Every structure is written in structure tokens, then in C-alpha cells.
Amino acid sequence: MALVGDRSPHIRSHVRIPVLLDALAEREGLVLDAYWIRTGDTEAPGAVRGFDAVWMLPGSPYASEAGALAAIRTAREDGVPFLGTCGGFQHALLEYARSVCGLTAAAHAETDPAADPDDLLIAPLACSLVGHEGVVRVTPGSLAERALGAERTTERYHCEYGPDSRHLDTLRAHGLRFTGADEEGGVRVAELPSHPFFLATLFQPELAGDGTRPHPLVRALAGAAVRHVAAREAAALTR
């Protein structure tokens, strides 16, 4: 599994990841060989090709926005299981808008504060979600609902930016689904039905509890990685 992000001991989610991986191995029997990859190292086309899962971690602004977007695009186009959390959610939407929807000027307010307001896909939230915990309701039958095993969950955040609602219909028209929202209707989950496993959340499932019980979405990513290995090996046998 590729853990894409600029690893820092000051980012709580980064510190939590090794704990989660140990818990997955101990509690679920899912041993993932995880590699941390800096965003500057994923700028080259296909830098994450060959991995069985890609997790775009929190920690924006990333050292290389181009690298973050390139890693997401490879996972999306190659059918590699993908999870994007917080900044990973924001950049998954940004990559899709630019690469699929033709919104080439789509911008992120954090990294491009001088952008035309009409081009802001990711804008400052009306109320900061740093340290916030809130209810998220997910669409029945969605990937998110199947992974969570419930239509309602309480999740933790650490972000100040989210999607501008003006552009969401364009993303929907090109196949992206928004399958989770807070109690005010703010989009919190996105997924791609045409992909084996492509899920992005504005909340941070890695911060749930104390890390000794991996969040269902983290377990779902691990399970998708295992299925990806099996499919790859089966394909190799038929060549």
C-alpha cells in the first residue's frame, strides 16, 4: 500500500497510521506492506503503479500538489483501491474536476488564494472543522454504507476547507457520487461507482478511537487491497 503524503510527526493522523496497520495485522489478519511516499516523489507518471492500494493522507497543503494529483489519477485510471481522507478528499475532487470534467482552472483556496472565486472548487468552510466531531449520514446501498455497515456514523475532522457546492452538479454529471453529508447537508463523502474501490472522506477515519480498532473504512481499504492482489494474480495465471 502506498501512503502518499509528506510524513510529519506533528500531524496526528500520520502518527496514528502505524498503530492502525499493527491493529489490522493483529485483529484482522490483514498484513499490509506499507510505503510512505512524499508527494514530490509521485509527480512522475505511474509512480504508484504496481501498488495494491493508495491512501492519500491528510497534511495539505502538500509539498507537491502536482504529485498528489498524479497519484490520485493513477489510482483512479488503473483501478487501484483508493482512499482519500481530509486533504486526500479535497484533492480527489480537484483531480476529478480537472482531468474528467474539463474544469482545468478548478482551484483550491489553500494553495491558490488568488484564484478567481468562480474557479474555487475547494473553498474555506463557513465554520472550521478543526477538532470537530459530527454526524455523517450515508446513502443506502453506497460503497460508504457497505463499508460502514450503517447509514449513520459520528466522525472526527481536522480541516478548514471543503467543496464549493456550485461545482458539485458538474462532478455528478461526470460520474462522481456524493454519498455522505453532515446534518446541514454539507458533502462529506465521495465515491466513484465505476471503480473497484474509490472512496474519499472529508473526515478522518484514522482518528477514530485510540487506533486499536481500525475504522471500518480502513478495514474496507485493506480488504479491497487483498482483492486487488487476488485479481492481479488470477490475471497473471491466464496470460
Secondary structure, 3 states (H helix, E strand, C coil): CEEECCCCCCCHHHHHHHHHHHHHHHHHCCCCCCEEECHHHHCCCCCCCCCCCEEECCCCCCCCHHHHHHHHHHHHHHCCCEEEECHHHHHHHHHHHHHCCCCCCCEECCCCCCCCHHHEEEEECCCCCCCCEEEEEECCCCHHHHHHCCCEEEEECCCCEEECHHHHHHHHHCCCEEEEECCCCCEEEEECCCCCCEEEECCCHHHCCCCCCCCHHHHHHHHHHHHHHHHHHHHHHCC
